[in-house]
Amino acid sequence: MSYRTLTLKTVAALFLATASSLTFAAPTPFTAQYQLDISGWPDATITHQLSNQGDVWKSDMRTSIKIASGEEWGRFRLDGDDVQALEYASSYSLVGIGDDYHLDQAQLSELPDRQTAIFDLSRKAPSARCASTQVSPCELDYQNHKGKTETLYYRVTDRGDIDTPAGTFPGVTVDTWDPEKRDRHLYFTFHREIPGLLLKMRYVKEGEERSHLTLTDLALDQPNDATGSTAER
């Protein structure tokens, strides 16, 4: 598995949530930085920015080290409780070899790209009903960077406060897995009140943690009382 796959794809190989919610939190522009630790690879710093221009939002995630770099972004519009994907692009380079991908609005009319999907999932996860093992898991559908449909299952496993180097935040943790690869799980912890903001991530394969990501710095572009008890800045 390539380094680029373990960075951007691991962090963002994500989701369209189908669970219902009564009220969604309003988006807040932010810039977040993370430390990504992967067994057998150099540590990496990842930057994730959520920004807006008018009624269009952009989720941009990128990373770079000496031997590899990668970036992907998705543009979307909010229409009430619905999220409409507008455009997606990604690129990567590994020791001088790379590629670029692009999906336009027509290609995204049925299913969102994974950057738009991570935002939508983070809005819906706090009130998702698939939190108990007594009910069926929620099903997630999205398009990967090549436009191929991907399906994942997920459950909400925790809604407690999360300690990070950037502060303490109200979190919601989601366990996701490919139904055809039940021994692999991605655990994503989002901020419960700031859509799109990832606090932590763990990738577990065959019961062993293979990588983890942690929020190390956060800057909000406007005042917001939901930033956390020790991290308002």
C-alpha positions in Angstrom: 0.0 0.0 0.0 1.4 3.4 -1.0 2.2 6.2 1.4 -0.3 8.4 -0.3 -3.0 5.7 0.2 -2.2 5.6 3.9 -2.4 9.3 4.3 -5.1 11.1 2.3 -7.1 8.0 1.4 -7.0 6.6 5.0 -8.0 10.0 6.4 -10.6 10.8 3.7 -11.7 7.5 2.2 -15.1 8.3 3.6 -18.7 8.7 3.7 -22.2 9.6 2.9 -24.3 9.1 6.0 -27.9 7.8 5.5 -29.0 8.2 9.2 -31.5 10.9 10.0 -31.0 14.0 12.2 -33.4 16.6 13.5 -31.1 19.6 13.6 -27.6 20.0 12.0 -25.0 22.4 13.4 -24.1 25.4 11.2 -20.7 25.1 9.4 -17.7 27.0 10.8 -14.7 27.8 8.7 -11.5 26.4 10.3 -7.9 25.4 9.7 -6.7 22.3 11.5 -3.4 20.5 11.7 -2.8 16.9 12.5 0.0 14.5 13.3 -0.3 11.2 11.4 1.7 8.2 12.7 1.9 5.1 10.4 3.7 2.0 11.3 6.8 1.7 9.1 6.5 5.2 7.6 7.8 8.7 8.5 5.4 10.7 10.6 3.4 13.3 8.5 1.7 16.6 9.2 -1.7 17.0 7.6 -3.6 20.3 7.1 -7.3 20.4 6.7 -9.1 23.6 5.9 -12.9 24.3 5.6 -13.6 27.6 3.9 -16.5 29.2 2.2 -17.3 31.8 -0.5 -20.9 32.8 -0.5 -23.0 29.7 -0.3 -20.2 27.4 -1.6 -18.0 25.5 0.8 -14.6 23.9 0.2 -13.0 21.1 2.2 -9.2 20.9 1.4 -6.8 18.3 2.9 -3.1 18.1 2.1 0.1 16.6 3.3 3.8 16.6 2.3 7.1 15.0 3.4 10.4 14.6 1.6 9.3 11.5 -0.5 5.6 12.1 -0.9 2.9 14.8 -1.1 -0.8 14.7 -1.7 -3.9 16.9 -1.8 -7.6 16.6 -2.3 -10.5 19.0 -2.1 -14.2 19.0 -2.6 -16.6 21.9 -3.2 -20.2 21.6 -2.1 -23.3 23.6 -1.4 -25.8 23.3 1.5 -29.5 23.1 0.6 -31.3 22.9 3.9 -30.4 19.6 5.4 -28.9 18.3 2.1 -25.4 18.6 0.9 -24.9 19.0 -2.9 -21.4 18.0 -4.2 -20.2 20.4 -6.9 -16.6 19.5 -7.7 -13.7 17.3 -6.5 -10.0 17.1 -7.3 -7.0 15.2 -6.0 -3.3 14.8 -6.8 -0.4 12.9 -5.4 3.3 12.4 -5.9 5.5 9.6 -4.5 9.2 9.8 -5.3 8.5 11.8 -8.5 5.6 9.6 -9.7 2.1 10.8 -9.4 -1.4 11.4 -10.9 -4.3 13.8 -10.9 -8.0 13.1 -10.6 -11.1 15.3 -11.1 -14.9 14.8 -10.8 -17.4 17.5 -12.0 -20.9 18.3 -10.8 -22.5 16.0 -13.3 -20.4 13.1 -12.1 -21.3 13.9 -8.5 -25.1 14.3 -9.1 -25.9 10.9 -7.6 -23.2 10.3 -4.9 -20.8 12.8 -3.3 -17.0 12.7 -3.3 -15.3 11.7 -0.1 -14.4 15.2 1.0 -18.0 16.2 0.8 -19.0 12.9 2.4 -16.8 13.4 5.5 -18.5 16.7 6.1 -22.0 15.3 5.7 -21.2 12.3 8.0 -19.8 14.6 10.7 -23.0 16.6 10.7 -25.2 13.5 11.0 -23.1 11.3 13.3 -24.0 13.1 16.6 -27.7 12.0 16.3 -27.3 8.9 14.2 -29.5 6.0 15.4 -27.0 3.2 14.6 -25.2 3.4 18.0 -26.3 0.0 19.4 -25.2 -3.5 18.3 -28.9 -4.4 18.7 -29.7 -2.6 15.4 -28.3 -2.8 11.9 -25.3 -0.6 11.1 -25.8 2.5 8.9 -24.7 2.2 5.3 -22.5 4.8 3.6 -22.1 5.4 -0.1 -19.7 7.8 -1.8 -17.4 8.0 -4.8 -13.6 7.5 -4.5 -11.1 9.6 -6.4 -11.7 7.7 -9.6 -15.5 8.0 -9.4 -16.0 4.4 -8.3 -18.8 3.8 -5.8 -17.7 2.7 -2.4 -19.9 1.3 0.4 -19.0 1.2 4.1 -21.0 0.3 7.2 -20.7 2.4 10.4 -21.8 2.6 14.0 -21.5 5.5 16.5 -19.5 4.1 19.5 -19.0 7.1 21.8 -20.2 10.7 22.3 -17.8 11.8 25.1 -15.3 14.7 25.4 -11.9 14.1 23.6 -8.5 15.3 24.8 -6.1 16.3 22.1 -2.9 18.4 22.1 -5.0 21.3 20.7 -7.5 21.1 23.6 -10.5 19.2 24.9 -13.6 19.0 22.6 -17.0 17.4 22.5 -16.6 14.4 20.3 -18.5 11.7 18.5 -16.7 8.5 17.4 -17.7 6.4 14.4 -16.5 2.9 13.7 -16.5 2.2 9.9 -15.7 -0.9 8.0 -15.9 -2.4 4.5 -18.5 -5.2 4.6 -16.2 -7.4 2.5 -13.2 -6.7 4.8 -14.6 -7.1 8.3 -11.1 -7.3 9.9 -10.3 -3.7 9.1 -11.8 -0.7 10.9 -11.4 3.0 10.7 -12.4 4.9 13.8 -13.1 8.6 13.2 -13.8 11.0 16.0 -15.5 14.3 14.9 -16.3 17.4 16.8 -19.9 17.1 17.8 -20.7 20.8 17.1 -18.3 21.9 14.3 -19.2 19.9 11.1 -16.2 18.5 9.2 -13.7 18.9 12.0 -11.9 15.6 12.7 -10.3 15.2 16.2 -8.8 11.8 16.0 -8.6 8.7 13.7 -7.4 5.2 14.2 -6.9 2.4 11.6 -7.1 -1.1 13.1 -6.4 -4.3 11.1 -6.8 -7.7 12.5 -7.1 -6.2 16.0 -3.8 -4.3 15.7 -3.6 -0.5 15.4 -1.7 0.4 12.2 -2.0 4.2 12.2 -3.4 7.0 14.2 -4.0 10.7 13.6 -4.4 13.4 16.3 -5.4 17.1 16.1 -2.5 19.2 17.2 -3.6 22.8 16.3 -6.9 24.5 15.5 -7.8 28.0 14.3 -11.4 29.0 13.8 -12.1 31.8 11.3 -14.9 33.3 13.4 -15.8 33.2 17.2 -17.6 30.0 18.2 -18.4 28.9 21.8 -18.3 25.3 20.7 -14.6 25.1 20.4 -14.0 23.2 23.6 -13.4 23.8 27.3 -9.7 24.4 27.1 -8.9 25.2 23.5 -10.6 28.6 22.8 -8.1 30.7 21.0 
